[in-house]
């Protein structure tokens, strides 16, 4: 496993668009919204190119203030998007979600980067930013599910304790399914990327264990903090 994956030439990368074109053709023939597919693929390409150049700048800057600014934007964005399922309560609950994402996500990020990986310096953006993205996205999704389920249950007259328990269980369904499926149904992104890059599978497994535990922990903690704060005010 010493060989590393080579850079994909652009003309070969273009071959990956063939299945996309096939799907768009099917949508067109069946009278479906094929323009939406073109828009989605075009937006994906533009966004990834932009973020690629942006990450090059962040990684090269090696500046703690830039890193903190990026993490702050990620937390703010995750907190706002998490309330998409309960838009009528968005402004009221934003601070609550912000605290939940920050405490539940940032604590896990600190444990992983400083306790497990021992980053030196601690503000290494090339490692901190990708891990933070996974953690805050997981917290965001868990809170979104928890919020929707909690207020749905309360709207049906379910008592606070039962509604909170039901919402917490719902929030953990995606990451719990991922725990069951990993290694049997799927090889997650980090592990697949490392193996494709030539990393020993046993080393890749260790990193994937770290990722799965941090995702489960951050999702559960963030959802629990959110539900605890909301239920106390209910």
C-alpha positions in Angstrom: 0.0 0.0 0.0 2.8 2.4 -0.7 1.5 3.7 -4.0 -0.4 7.0 -3.7 -3.3 8.1 -5.9 -2.4 10.4 -8.8 -4.0 13.7 -9.7 -6.9 13.2 -12.0 -6.4 15.0 -15.3 -9.3 17.3 -16.3 -10.0 15.4 -19.5 -10.4 12.1 -17.5 -12.4 13.8 -14.8 -14.8 14.9 -17.5 -15.6 11.2 -18.1 -17.4 11.1 -14.7 -20.0 13.4 -16.2 -21.2 10.7 -18.7 -23.6 9.1 -16.2 -24.8 12.5 -15.2 -25.6 13.3 -18.9 -27.4 9.9 -19.2 -29.6 10.7 -16.2 -30.4 14.2 -17.5 -31.3 12.6 -20.9 -33.7 10.3 -19.1 -35.3 13.2 -17.2 -35.7 15.1 -20.5 -37.3 12.1 -22.3 -39.7 11.4 -19.4 -40.7 15.1 -19.2 -39.2 15.7 -15.9 -37.3 18.8 -14.6 -34.0 18.2 -16.3 -33.0 21.8 -16.0 -33.0 21.5 -12.2 -30.4 18.7 -12.6 -28.2 20.9 -14.8 -28.5 23.7 -12.3 -27.6 21.4 -9.4 -24.5 19.9 -11.2 -23.4 23.4 -12.3 -23.8 24.8 -8.8 -21.9 21.8 -7.4 -19.0 22.4 -9.8 -18.9 26.2 -9.0 -19.1 25.7 -5.3 -16.4 23.1 -5.1 -14.0 25.2 -7.3 -14.6 28.2 -5.1 -14.2 26.3 -1.9 -11.0 24.7 -3.3 -9.3 28.0 -3.9 -10.7 29.3 -0.5 -9.2 26.3 1.3 -5.9 26.8 -0.4 -5.8 30.4 1.0 -6.8 29.3 4.5 -4.4 26.4 4.7 -1.6 28.6 3.4 -2.3 31.5 5.7 -1.5 29.6 8.9 -3.2 32.3 11.0 -5.2 31.5 14.1 -7.6 34.5 13.7 -8.5 33.4 10.2 -9.2 29.9 11.5 -11.4 31.2 14.3 -13.3 33.4 11.9 -13.9 30.4 9.6 -15.1 28.2 12.6 -17.4 31.0 13.8 -19.0 31.3 10.3 -19.5 27.5 10.3 -21.1 27.5 13.7 -23.4 30.5 12.8 -24.4 28.9 9.5 -25.0 25.5 11.0 -27.2 27.0 13.8 -29.3 29.0 11.3 -29.8 26.1 8.9 -30.6 23.7 11.7 -33.9 25.6 12.3 -35.0 25.3 8.7 -37.6 22.8 9.7 -39.2 25.1 12.3 -39.0 28.4 10.5 -41.7 30.1 12.5 -39.5 29.7 15.6 -36.2 30.4 13.9 -35.4 33.8 15.4 -36.6 32.8 18.9 -34.5 29.6 19.0 -31.4 30.8 17.2 -29.4 31.6 20.3 -30.4 28.3 21.9 -29.2 26.3 18.8 -26.1 28.4 18.6 -25.2 27.5 22.2 -26.0 23.8 21.5 -23.9 23.6 18.4 -21.0 25.5 20.0 -20.9 23.5 23.3 -21.7 20.1 21.8 -19.6 20.5 18.7 -16.7 22.6 19.8 -16.1 20.4 22.9 -15.8 17.3 20.7 -13.6 19.1 18.2 -11.3 20.2 20.9 -11.1 16.7 22.3 -10.3 15.1 18.9 -7.8 17.7 17.7 -6.0 18.2 21.0 -6.5 15.0 22.9 -6.5 12.4 20.1 -4.5 14.0 17.3 -2.3 16.4 19.4 -2.2 19.0 16.6 0.9 21.2 16.6 0.3 24.0 16.3 -3.3 23.6 17.6 -4.7 25.8 14.9 -3.6 23.7 11.9 -6.4 24.7 9.5 -5.8 21.8 7.1 -7.0 19.4 9.8 -9.2 21.6 12.0 -11.5 22.9 9.2 -12.4 19.5 7.6 -13.0 17.9 11.1 -15.0 21.0 12.2 -17.1 20.7 9.0 -18.1 17.1 9.8 -18.8 17.8 13.4 -20.9 21.0 13.0 -22.8 19.4 10.1 -23.6 16.4 12.3 -24.7 18.7 15.1 -26.8 20.7 12.7 -28.7 17.7 11.3 -29.3 16.2 14.7 -30.8 19.5 16.1 -32.9 19.9 12.9 -34.4 16.5 13.4 -34.8 17.0 17.2 -36.5 20.4 16.8 -39.0 19.2 14.2 -39.9 16.1 16.2 -40.1 17.9 19.5 -42.5 20.6 18.4 -44.6 18.1 16.4 -45.0 16.0 19.5 -45.8 19.0 21.7 -48.3 20.2 19.1 -50.2 16.9 19.4 -50.4 17.3 23.2 -47.6 14.9 24.2 -46.0 15.8 27.5 -42.6 17.4 27.7 -40.6 14.3 28.9 -42.0 12.0 26.3 -41.7 14.6 23.5 -38.0 15.2 24.5 -37.2 11.5 24.5 -38.9 10.9 21.2 -37.1 13.9 19.6 -33.7 12.7 21.0 -34.3 9.2 19.6 -35.2 10.7 16.2 -32.1 12.9 16.2 -29.8 9.9 16.6 -31.4 7.7 13.9 -29.1 8.8 11.0 -25.8 8.5 12.9 -27.0 5.2 14.6 -27.8 3.8 11.1 -24.4 4.9 10.0 -22.8 3.0 12.9 -24.6 -0.2 12.0 -23.8 0.1 8.3 -20.1 1.2 8.4 -17.9 -1.6 7.1 -20.9 -3.7 6.0 -22.9 -1.5 3.7 -20.6 1.4 3.2 -17.0 2.6 3.4 -17.2 6.2 4.7 -15.6 9.1 2.9 -12.5 9.6 5.0 -11.7 5.9 5.0 -12.3 5.5 1.3 -10.2 8.6 0.6 -7.3 7.4 2.7 -7.3 3.9 1.1 -7.4 5.5 -2.4 -4.4 7.6 -1.3 -2.4 4.5 -0.4 -2.9 4.5 3.4 -2.8 1.1 5.1 -6.4 0.0 5.6 -5.8 -0.7 9.3 -4.6 2.9 9.8 -7.6 4.2 7.8 -9.8 2.1 10.1 -8.4 3.9 13.2 -9.2 7.3 11.7 -12.7 6.2 10.7 -13.4 5.0 14.2 -12.3 8.4 15.5 -14.7 10.1 12.9 -17.6 7.9 13.8 -17.3 8.4 17.5 -16.9 12.1 17.2 -19.9 12.3 14.9 -22.1 10.3 17.3 -20.9 12.3 20.3 -21.3 15.7 18.8 -24.7 14.9 17.3 -26.0 13.4 20.6 -24.5 16.2 22.8 -25.8 19.0 20.7 -29.3 17.5 20.4 -29.4 16.8 24.1 -28.3 20.3 25.0 -30.9 21.8 22.6 -33.7 19.7 23.9 -32.8 20.3 27.5 -32.8 24.1 27.0 -36.1 24.1 25.0 -37.9 21.8 27.3 -37.1 24.0 30.3 -38.6 27.0 28.6 -41.7 25.1 27.4 
